[in-house]
């Protein structure tokens, strides 16, 4: 269980973080962004988004841009803060992944409560851990594909029969 002191510190941290996450309306010269459709999205207003952070729930107030041509809305700050299409901060997602890999997902949600005082669902632990695992696997595959595409030089000559390494006064033969 979270102590009263921990709860008060988390609440104070979340309140301070919420203040830091209050963005202002963009300056006049920054009120339009390129849109994927090829037109421009115009600044509309500041919109709030709840985010679960490692110190507790906070709210992000950020600029919203809308393209009149295609109707697509954009929140550029979400991409900068890495909270696009998620309600969890990057730190909380890392915590989800860590507790999700160590034990059953329902145990992970109890760990989140004990370690950080965060109320999350078994499903959020499962989804986040699996998404991060899939992302890691994709990055590994990309690295493997890049390595396979390298044009490595052909080694010529006789192979070296032994490799000697001297480390802290000891000799190793490989």
C-alpha positions in Angstrom: 0.0 0.0 0.0 1.1 3.5 -0.7 1.9 5.6 2.4 0.3 9.0 3.0 3.7 10.6 2.3 4.2 8.8 -1.0 0.6 9.7 -2.0 1.3 13.4 -1.2 4.6 13.4 -3.1 3.0 11.8 -6.1 0.1 14.3 -6.0 2.6 17.2 -5.7 4.7 15.8 -8.6 1.7 15.3 -10.8 0.5 18.9 -10.1 4.0 20.3 -10.9 4.2 18.2 -14.1 0.7 19.3 -15.2 1.9 22.9 -14.9 4.9 22.1 -17.0 2.7 20.5 -19.6 0.5 23.6 -20.2 1.6 24.7 -23.6 0.6 28.1 -25.0 -1.1 29.0 -28.3 1.5 29.2 -31.0 2.7 32.6 -32.2 1.0 34.0 -35.3 3.8 32.8 -37.6 3.5 29.3 -36.3 -0.2 28.8 -36.7 -0.1 26.5 -39.6 1.6 23.1 -40.2 2.0 21.0 -43.3 -0.6 18.3 -43.6 0.0 14.9 -45.1 -2.6 15.6 -47.8 -0.3 18.4 -49.2 -2.3 21.3 -47.8 -1.9 23.1 -44.4 -3.5 22.5 -41.1 -4.4 25.7 -39.2 -4.2 26.2 -35.4 -7.7 25.8 -33.8 -7.4 25.9 -30.0 -5.7 24.4 -27.0 -7.0 21.0 -26.1 -6.4 19.0 -22.9 -5.4 15.3 -22.7 -5.2 13.2 -19.6 -1.9 11.2 -19.3 -0.9 8.7 -16.6 2.7 9.6 -15.6 5.1 7.9 -13.2 4.0 10.4 -10.5 0.3 10.0 -11.2 -2.4 11.4 -13.5 -1.6 14.7 -15.2 -3.1 16.7 -18.0 -1.4 18.0 -21.1 -2.8 21.2 -22.6 -1.5 21.4 -26.2 -2.2 23.1 -29.5 -4.6 21.5 -31.9 -4.3 22.0 -35.7 -6.9 21.0 -38.3 -6.7 20.8 -42.1 -9.8 22.2 -43.7 -9.2 20.3 -46.9 -9.0 16.7 -45.6 -10.3 17.2 -42.0 -7.3 15.6 -40.4 -6.4 17.0 -36.9 -2.8 17.1 -35.5 -1.3 17.5 -32.1 2.4 18.0 -32.8 3.2 18.2 -29.0 2.0 14.6 -28.6 4.7 13.4 -31.0 7.3 15.5 -29.2 6.3 14.1 -25.8 5.9 10.5 -27.2 2.3 10.3 -26.1 0.7 10.0 -29.5 -2.2 7.5 -29.5 -1.6 6.5 -25.9 -2.8 7.7 -22.4 0.5 6.6 -20.8 3.8 8.6 -20.5 7.0 6.9 -21.9 8.1 6.2 -18.3 4.8 4.4 -17.5 5.0 2.4 -20.7 8.5 1.3 -19.8 7.2 0.3 -16.3 4.3 -1.7 -18.0 6.9 -3.5 -20.2 9.1 -4.4 -17.2 6.4 -5.7 -15.0 4.7 -7.4 -18.0 7.7 -9.4 -18.9 8.5 -10.7 -15.4 5.2 -12.2 -14.3 1.6 -12.7 -15.4 -0.1 -9.4 -16.4 -2.4 -9.3 -13.4 0.6 -9.5 -11.1 2.1 -6.6 -13.1 -0.8 -4.3 -12.3 -0.3 -5.0 -8.6 3.4 -4.2 -9.0 2.5 -0.9 -10.6 0.4 -0.1 -7.6 3.1 -1.1 -5.0 6.0 0.5 -6.8 4.5 3.7 -8.2 1.1 4.0 -6.6 -0.4 3.8 -10.2 -3.9 2.3 -10.8 -3.7 0.5 -14.2 -5.6 -2.4 -15.7 -4.3 -5.9 -16.5 -5.2 -5.2 -20.2 -3.1 -2.0 -20.2 -0.1 -4.0 -18.9 -0.6 -6.7 -21.5 -1.2 -4.4 -24.4 1.8 -2.1 -23.6 4.2 -4.9 -22.9 3.2 -6.7 -26.1 3.5 -3.5 -28.2 6.9 -2.7 -26.8 8.0 -6.3 -27.4 6.7 -6.2 -31.0 8.6 -2.9 -31.5 11.8 -4.4 -30.1 11.4 -7.4 -32.4 10.8 -5.1 -35.4 13.9 -3.1 -34.6 16.0 -6.2 -34.3 14.7 -7.5 -37.7 15.5 -4.1 -39.3 19.1 -4.4 -37.8 19.4 -7.9 -39.1 18.2 -6.9 -42.6 20.7 -4.0 -42.7 23.5 -6.3 -41.6 22.6 -8.8 -44.3 22.7 -6.1 -46.9 26.3 -5.1 -46.1 28.8 -5.7 -48.8 31.5 -7.2 -46.6 35.0 -7.7 -48.0 36.2 -11.3 -48.7 38.9 -12.3 -46.3 42.0 -13.6 -48.1 44.9 -15.7 -46.8 45.3 -18.4 -44.3 43.1 -18.4 -41.2 44.9 -17.5 -37.9 45.1 -20.7 -35.8 45.3 -18.9 -32.4 44.3 -15.6 -30.9 46.1 -14.5 -27.8 44.6 -11.9 -25.5 46.4 -10.4 -22.5 44.1 -9.1 -19.8 45.2 -8.1 -16.3 48.2 -10.2 -16.4 46.5 -13.4 -17.7 46.8 -15.0 -21.1 43.9 -16.6 -22.8 44.2 -18.8 -25.9 41.2 -18.9 -28.2 
